[in-house]
Amino acid sequence: MKLFDVYPLNNITIEKANGSYVWDDKGTRYLDMYGGHAVISIGHTHPHWVKRIEEQLNKIAFYSNSVIIPLQQQLAEKLAAVSGKTDYQLFLCNSGAEANENALKLASFHTGRKKIVAFKKSFHGRTSLAVAATDNPSIVAPVNETDNIIFLPFNDVNALHECFVEEGNNIAAVITEGIQGVGGINVASEIFLQTIRSLCNQYGAVYVADSVQCGYGRTGKFFAHDYAGVDADIYSMAKGMGNGFPIGGILIAPHIQPKHGMLGTTFGGNHLACAAALAVLEVIESEKLMTQTAENGTYLIEQLKAIPELQNVRGRGLMIGFDVPEAIKELKKVLLQEFKVFTGEAKPNVIRLLPSLALERIQIDEFLKSLKQAITVLNHNSV
């Protein structure tokens, strides 16, 4: 049997990881400035995270949601403390797509409506409604197509107003990333998020804050949406939530009421997942990683802006993007192959940086040195 070939792969086999470094099967060390799609939040194989999972594995790894699982309540309480969303409710699942799927379904249950407002360049997942609300027709199968999604320009307040005037009483939810990740590190303006909140209040719609990639402290605040000073009705979470252990969830405002059977999951909130997620929050809190992220992100962005070849450096905290001009379009490839640095990309010409929140200043300087050297190599080759 062979693997279903859907991933374009780098010819690298990673066998070991620690902090912000990974090692391949030949013993070569790489600096990880991508964190496996923003998943590594507290550093690879953090000892507290490993210990938490090991201890839980020796007790019980899994039982279903038909019994009381105290770890779930412990996770909810720690999430409330670290995120500041103290009066919200928690539903646990397994991934970001599943989190958004449940968020939109819950919004429709709550409002009795069908229409969802999403935005150009959005990415919300690859399952049913989540992929329908994703602005990428190439990954939307015919069975996923629906007339219930309204796509608007991102950060366009006027278009949002016009849409609600026309469709407001049919709109169940507005879903938006606080910073678009796959779309190219596009930061939602504060007035844009405040307008979503205001219009959802006015028309009785649900504000869904997709925080799968831009949440969990990555921007220096727990949710990127928090910069706007307003609360969403539902926050979706996943990637950094388990530091590599699969877990997702949604935080649900108190005015949205549950009933038995409206949502469900087999593996969501299992014992091991909760142990991993608790470890992440404990490390974020004890090591003050959100403060560190804000400070290091500001430093890194300032240093990147000083490199003349890079265009439109943007982002918050350790969720950073910049445009790569044609002359150095092979920058990501050269960084990986010649300088042993993992970065991410967004089409057509954006490099994304999504490292661990525990990234240290010395590692930032190491990256900047490699980046400048890679640009020099590319400039030399283009002459």
VENTAPE-V643262 format. One record per backbone hydrogen bond with DSSP energy under -0.5 kcal/mol. CO is the residue of the C=O (numbers start at 1). NH is the residue of the N-H. E is the energy in kcal/mol with one decimal. If there is no record, write none. Layout:
CO:NH:E
CO:NH:E
This chain:
3:5:-0.5
4:6:-1.7
6:8:-0.5
7:9:-0.7
10:12:-2.4
12:14:-0.6
13:25:-1.5
16:23:-3.1
18:21:-2.1
19:44:-2.8
20:32:-3.0
21:18:-2.6
22:30:-3.2
23:15:-2.6
23:16:-1.6
24:27:-2.0
28:24:-2.2
30:22:-2.1
30:32:-0.5
31:33:-1.0
31:342:-2.6
32:356:-0.5
33:354:-2.0
34:38:-2.3
35:39:-1.6
35:40:-2.0
39:41:-1.1
41:357:-1.7
43:46:-1.1
44:19:-2.2
46:50:-2.6
47:51:-2.4
48:52:-2.3
49:53:-2.0
50:54:-2.7
51:55:-2.8
52:56:-2.0
53:57:-2.8
54:58:-1.5
56:59:-1.6
56:60:-1.9
61:272:-1.4
64:67:-1.2
68:70:-0.5
69:72:-2.0
69:73:-0.8
70:74:-2.2
71:75:-2.4
72:76:-2.3
73:77:-2.3
74:78:-2.2
75:79:-2.7
76:80:-2.2
77:81:-1.8
78:82:-2.5
79:83:-2.8
80:84:-1.7
84:86:-1.5
85:88:-1.3
89:252:-3.0
91:250:-2.4
93:248:-1.8
93:269:-0.7
95:99:-1.9
96:100:-2.6
97:101:-2.6
98:102:-2.4
99:103:-2.2
100:104:-2.5
101:105:-2.1
102:106:-2.6
103:107:-2.0
104:108:-2.0
105:109:-2.5
106:110:-2.7
107:111:-2.2
108:112:-2.5
115:172:-3.1
115:173:-1.3
116:118:-0.6
116:150:-3.0
117:175:-2.7
118:152:-2.1
119:122:-1.7
122:135:-1.3
127:131:-3.5
128:132:-1.5
129:133:-1.6
131:134:-1.3
134:136:-2.1
136:139:-2.0
137:140:-1.2
139:141:-0.7
141:144:-1.8
141:145:-0.8
142:145:-0.9
146:149:-0.6
148:116:-3.1
149:151:-0.6
150:118:-2.8
152:120:-2.6
153:156:-1.4
155:157:-0.9
156:160:-1.5
157:161:-2.3
158:162:-2.5
159:163:-2.1
160:164:-2.0
161:165:-2.2
162:166:-1.7
163:167:-3.3
164:168:-2.1
167:170:-2.9
167:171:-0.7
168:171:-0.9
170:114:-0.6
170:115:-1.9
170:172:-0.5
172:206:-2.2
173:117:-2.8
174:208:-3.1
176:210:-1.9
178:188:-2.5
180:185:-1.3
180:186:-1.1
181:184:-2.0
181:185:-0.6
185:187:-0.6
186:180:-2.8
189:193:-2.0
190:194:-2.4
191:195:-2.0
192:196:-2.0
193:197:-2.2
194:198:-2.3
195:199:-2.8
196:200:-2.5
197:201:-2.1
198:202:-2.4
199:203:-2.4
200:204:-1.1
200:205:-1.3
206:174:-2.4
206:208:-0.8
207:209:-0.6
207:233:-1.9
207:234:-2.0
208:176:-1.9
208:210:-0.9
209:211:-0.9
209:236:-2.1
210:178:-1.0
211:215:-1.2
212:240:-0.6
214:224:-0.7
215:218:-1.1
217:220:-1.6
218:318:-2.5
221:219:-0.8
222:216:-0.7
222:217:-1.9
223:226:-1.5
224:227:-1.6
225:228:-1.8
225:230:-0.5
226:229:-1.6
233:253:-2.9
234:209:-3.3
235:251:-2.5
236:211:-1.6
237:249:-2.1
238:241:-4.0
239:242:-0.8
239:244:-0.6
242:245:-1.5
248:93:-2.8
249:237:-2.8
250:91:-2.2
251:235:-2.1
252:89:-2.8
253:256:-1.8
255:257:-0.7
259:262:-1.9
267:270:-1.5
270:274:-2.5
271:275:-2.1
272:276:-2.4
273:277:-2.5
274:278:-2.7
275:279:-2.1
276:280:-2.0
277:281:-2.0
278:282:-2.5
279:283:-2.3
280:284:-2.7
281:285:-2.3
282:286:-2.8
283:287:-2.7
284:289:-1.8
284:290:-0.5
285:288:-0.8
288:292:-2.0
289:293:-2.6
290:294:-2.3
291:295:-2.2
292:296:-3.0
293:297:-2.7
294:298:-2.0
295:299:-2.0
296:300:-2.8
297:301:-2.6
298:302:-2.2
299:303:-2.3
300:304:-2.5
301:305:-2.3
302:306:-0.8
304:307:-1.7
306:308:-0.8
307:310:-1.6
309:325:-0.6
311:323:-3.3
314:321:-2.5
316:319:-1.5
319:316:-1.6
320:353:-3.2
321:314:-2.7
322:351:-2.5
323:311:-2.1
323:325:-0.6
325:328:-1.5
326:329:-1.6
328:331:-1.7
330:334:-2.6
331:335:-2.7
332:336:-1.9
333:337:-2.9
334:338:-2.3
334:339:-1.2
335:341:-1.9
336:340:-0.8
340:31:-2.4
342:33:-1.8
344:352:-2.1
346:350:-2.5
349:324:-3.0
350:346:-2.3
351:322:-1.5
352:344:-2.6
352:354:-0.5
353:320:-2.1
356:359:-1.6
360:363:-0.7
360:364:-1.8
361:365:-2.3
362:366:-1.6
363:367:-2.3
364:368:-2.7
365:369:-2.2
366:370:-2.1
367:371:-3.0
368:372:-2.4
369:373:-2.1
370:374:-2.6
371:375:-2.2
372:376:-2.1
373:377:-2.3
374:378:-2.3
375:379:-2.8
376:380:-2.3
377:381:-2.3
378:382:-1.5
379:383:-0.6
380:383:-0.8
